[in-house]
C-alpha cells in the first residue's frame, strides 16, 4: 500500500481541484476549505479529519471524482468522512444527518463546515433573502446533528 498523502499534499490537491471556484460571497473557495480545516484542528480533530476537511466538498462539487477518492492514498476514515458529508442529489436533510452521525469523525467535520458557513461576517455580504435562507438551513442541520452553538 502506498504511503498516505501528507496534509500538505491533501491541501495542494484540494486547492488545485477548487481553483477558480468562489463561494456565495465571491471569495476564493480555498478560503472556506482552509477555515474548515482549521476549525477541525481547533475542535481536536486528528490529521485524517483535517484531510477530510480539506476535501469535504470536492466530490459533492465535482472538483474530484468518487473514483479519485477511492484510489487516493488517504486513510480509510478520511475517505469515509468525505463520503458521509457529501450530499446526494435528492437526499433529504434527515437522511444526510443520519449518515453523518453514523460515520465516526463526520460530525466534527460538518460542525466546522457549518460554523464557517454560518459566520455572521460571511452572511453579512449576502443579500438579505439568501442570508436568511442559509441561516435557517444551517440552523436546521445543526439541530439534526445535535450541535450546540459552542460545537
PyMOL commands that set and color helices and strands:
alter all, ss='L'
color gray80, all
select helices_A, chain A and resi 7-17+29-42+47-55+66-71+76-85+93-102+106-117+120-124+128-144
alter helices_A, ss='H'
color red, helices_A
deselect
rebuild
show_as cartoon
